[in-house]
C-alpha cells in the first residue's frame, strides 16, 4: 500500500496513493513554426536538456506568440469538465514544461497535495508515459491528455522499452516533448472522487512524518530511476 503524506494547511495529512490514470486524445492545434523554433532554441541552447531531464519553459512567451494556445486550454477545460471536475482547471496553477524522456520518479515529496493534469503538445516521437506500478502505458502524441496522482511512479521511455536508459536518447535524436501541466488540488472533492482517493489512512497511533513523502507498506520508500521499482529507505 502506498501512502502519501502531504501538507493540508498547517498539518500533514495522509492519503492513499491513487492507481487511477485518466487519459484521452484531444484535438489541439499544431504549434506555429515560430513557436516550434522558439521551443527548439530554448531546449537546445538555454536548457541543454540531457536524457531524463524535465525542466520548466517560459510560458508567457508561448502565450504571447501562439494565439491558438487558448484552444489548448479550452480543450483541456472541456475534457476535465466532462470528467466531473467542474471548473477546477481554471483555478489551478499551470506551467509549460519540456522533457527529454524522464527517469522514473514520483512527485509526492514536492506535490503530495496535488494531482498532475498534463497536455502534450509535441508530435509522436516514439515515447510513452509509463506507470510501472499500475501497468498504464500511454503513447505521447500531440493532444495526449492525462491526469494522475503525483505519488504514483512514472517515467517517459521509448515505446519498445520497459526501463529508462540514457543510451536510448542519442544526441542527434529529436525526443523532446513539450507539455502543459496543471496542479489540481487533491483535496478538491471532484478531484479526489475522480481519482478515488481515500484520505486519512494512517493510524494515528503510529509514527508519522512531519514533511511530505510517500511510504510503502508503512515505511519510507524511493523509486529506482531505471526500473521504476520501489525500494525501502532506511
VEXLUMTI-864349 format. One line per 10 residues: number of its first residue (from 1); their letters; for each residue x negated, y, z negated of C-alpha. Coordinates in nm, 2 decimals, decimal comma. Each point is the difference from the previous one (the first is absolute). Layout:
NUM) a) X Y Z | ...
***
This chain:
1) xxxxxxxxxx) 0,00 0,00 0,00 | -0,13 0,34 0,10 | 0,07 0,29 -0,24 | -0,06 0,36 0,08 | -0,06 0,24 -0,29 | 0,07 0,36 0,12 | 0,05 0,34 -0,14 | 0,36 0,09 -0,07 | -0,01 0,36 -0,13 | -0,23 -0,01 -0,30
11) xxxxxxxxxx) 0,01 -0,37 -0,06 | -0,12 -0,32 0,18 | 0,29 -0,22 0,12 | -0,01 -0,35 0,13 | 0,17 -0,15 0,30 | -0,02 -0,31 0,22 | -0,19 0,05 0,33 | 0,25 -0,05 0,28 | -0,07 -0,25 0,28 | 0,26 0,17 0,22
21) xxxxxxxxxx) -0,15 0,15 0,32 | 0,24 0,20 0,22 | -0,10 0,06 0,36 | 0,15 0,12 0,33 | -0,11 0,11 0,34 | 0,12 0,36 0,06 | 0,02 0,20 0,32 | -0,25 0,28 -0,05 | -0,16 0,23 0,26 | -0,35 -0,05 0,15
31) xxxxxxxxxx) -0,24 0,26 -0,16 | -0,11 0,26 0,25 | -0,34 -0,01 0,16 | -0,11 0,30 -0,20 | 0,10 -0,17 -0,33 | -0,17 -0,33 0,10 | -0,32 0,19 0,08 | 0,01 0,18 -0,33 | 0,05 -0,33 -0,19 | -0,29 -0,15 0,19
41) xxxxxxxxxx) -0,23 0,29 -0,08 | 0,10 -0,01 -0,37 | -0,05 -0,37 -0,05 | -0,33 -0,02 0,19 | -0,17 0,33 -0,09 | 0,12 0,10 -0,34 | 0,13 -0,31 -0,17 | -0,24 -0,24 0,18 | 0,22 -0,30 -0,09 | -0,19 -0,32 -0,09
51) xxxxxxxxxx) 0,18 -0,34 0,02 | 0,25 -0,02 -0,28 | 0,02 0,38 -0,07 | 0,33 0,16 -0,06 | -0,02 0,38 -0,01 | 0,23 0,31 0,00 | 0,04 0,21 0,31 | 0,10 0,37 0,03 | 0,38 -0,03 0,02 | 0,07 0,37 0,05
61) xxxxxxxxxx) -0,20 0,01 0,32 | 0,19 -0,29 0,15 | 0,33 0,16 -0,10 | -0,10 0,33 0,17 | -0,12 -0,17 0,32 | 0,26 -0,27 0,04 | 0,36 0,13 0,03 | 0,13 -0,36 0,01 | -0,14 -0,06 -0,35 | 0,35 0,09 -0,12
71) xxxxxxxxxx) 0,15 -0,29 0,20 | -0,23 -0,25 -0,18 | 0,12 0,13 -0,34 | 0,36 -0,01 0,12 | -0,04 -0,36 0,11 | -0,14 -0,10 -0,34 | 0,28 0,20 -0,18 | 0,27 -0,18 0,20 | -0,16 -0,34 -0,07 | -0,04 0,05 -0,37
81) xxxxxxxxxx) 0,35 0,14 -0,03 | 0,14 -0,31 0,18 | -0,19 -0,21 -0,26 | 0,20 0,17 -0,28 | -0,29 0,23 -0,11 | 0,22 0,31 0,03 | -0,22 0,31 0,05 | -0,30 -0,11 -0,20 | -0,23 0,04 0,29 | 0,05 0,37 0,04
91) xxxxxxxxxx) -0,10 0,07 -0,36 | -0,31 -0,23 0,00 | -0,36 0,10 0,07 | -0,13 -0,08 0,35 | -0,35 -0,03 0,13 | -0,16 -0,08 0,34 | -0,26 -0,28 -0,03 | -0,25 -0,18 0,22 | -0,14 -0,35 -0,05 | -0,26 -0,21 0,18
101) xxxxxxxxxx) 0,15 -0,32 -0,12 | 0,04 -0,03 -0,38 | -0,16 -0,22 -0,26 | 0,25 -0,19 -0,21 | 0,10 0,21 -0,30 | 0,29 0,12 -0,21 | 0,08 0,36 -0,10 | 0,16 -0,08 -0,33 | -0,28 0,17 -0,20 | 0,07 0,33 0,17
111) xxxxxxxxxx) 0,36 -0,01 0,13 | 0,16 -0,25 -0,23 | 0,31 0,22 -0,03 | 0,06 0,00 0,38 | 0,08 -0,21 0,30 | -0,17 0,08 0,32 | 0,20 0,08 0,31 | -0,22 0,00 0,31 | 0,06 0,09 0,37 | -0,27 -0,10 0,24
121) xxxxxxxxxx) -0,06 0,24 0,29 | -0,27 -0,18 0,20 | 0,04 -0,25 0,28 | -0,04 -0,37 -0,05 | -0,37 -0,07 -0,05 | 0,02 -0,36 -0,10 | 0,02 0,06 -0,38 | 0,25 -0,13 -0,26 | 0,10 0,13 -0,34 | -0,04 -0,32 -0,21
131) xxxxxxxxxx) 0,14 -0,07 -0,34 | -0,19 -0,32 -0,11 | 0,20 -0,06 -0,32 | 0,34 0,01 0,18 | -0,09 -0,12 0,34 | 0,14 0,30 0,18 | -0,19 0,09 0,31 | 0,11 0,31 0,20 | -0,15 0,09 0,35 | -0,10 0,37 0,00
141) xxxxxxxxxx) 0,14 0,18 0,30 | 0,13 0,35 0,06 | 0,32 0,03 -0,20 | -0,07 -0,28 -0,25 | 0,16 0,10 -0,33 | -0,06 -0,17 -0,33 | 0,09 0,04 -0,37 | -0,17 -0,20 -0,27 | -0,11 0,00 -0,36 | -0,33 0,17 -0,06
151) xxxxxxxxxx) -0,10 -0,28 -0,24 | 0,03 -0,26 0,28 | -0,34 -0,09 0,16 | -0,03 0,09 0,36 | -0,26 0,05 0,28 | -0,02 0,08 0,37 | -0,17 -0,28 0,19 | -0,03 -0,13 0,36 | 0,31 -0,19 0,12 | -0,20 -0,33 0,04
161) xxxxxxxxxx) -0,16 0,02 -0,34 | 0,10 -0,09 -0,36 | -0,26 0,20 -0,18 | -0,18 0,34 0,01 | -0,35 0,01 0,15 | -0,21 0,30 0,10 | -0,12 -0,19 0,31 | 0,35 0,00 0,14 | -0,02 0,38 0,06 | -0,28 0,06 0,25
171) xxxxxxxxxx) -0,13 0,36 0,03 | 0,12 0,03 0,36 | 0,35 -0,14 -0,07 | 0,29 0,24 -0,03 | 0,18 -0,14 -0,31 | 0,10 0,32 -0,19 | 0,36 0,01 -0,10 | 0,17 0,34 -0,09 | 0,30 -0,01 -0,23 | 0,23 0,21 -0,21
181) xxxxxxxxxx) 0,05 -0,11 -0,36 | 0,26 0,11 -0,26 | -0,01 -0,07 -0,37 | 0,35 -0,11 -0,11 | 0,06 0,01 -0,37 | 0,04 -0,36 -0,12 | 0,23 0,11 -0,28 | 0,25 0,15 0,24 | 0,29 -0,24 -0,03 | 0,04 -0,03 0,38
191) xxxxxxxxxx) -0,37 -0,09 0,05 | 0,00 -0,24 -0,29 | 0,31 -0,17 0,12 | -0,13 -0,03 0,36 | -0,32 -0,17 -0,12 | 0,17 -0,20 -0,27 | -0,23 0,14 -0,27 | 0,05 -0,12 -0,36 | -0,11 0,25 -0,26 | -0,13 -0,04 -0,36
201) xxxxxxxxxx) -0,11 -0,36 0,04 | -0,30 0,01 -0,24 | 0,05 -0,13 -0,35 | 0,00 0,30 -0,24 | -0,20 -0,21 -0,26 | -0,28 -0,07 0,24 | -0,30 0,23 0,06 | 0,07 0,24 0,29 | -0,24 0,22 0,20 | 0,01 0,38 -0,04
211) xxxxxxxxxx) -0,07 0,07 0,36 | 0,14 -0,12 0,34 | -0,11 -0,34 0,11 | 0,13 -0,34 0,12 | -0,01 -0,32 -0,20 | 0,03 -0,36 0,12 | 0,17 -0,24 -0,24 | -0,06 0,22 -0,30 | -0,36 0,11 0,06 | -0,18 0,27 0,21
221) xxxxxxxxxx) -0,08 -0,11 0,35 | -0,16 0,13 0,32 | 0,02 -0,08 0,37 | -0,28 -0,15 0,21 | -0,05 0,24 0,29 | -0,08 -0,27 0,25 | 0,26 -0,27 -0,08 | 0,27 0,20 -0,18 | 0,01 -0,26 -0,28 | 0,05 0,11 -0,36
231) xxxx) -0,26 -0,07 -0,27 | 0,00 0,08 -0,37 | -0,21 0,28 -0,14 | -0,17 -0,06 -0,33
***
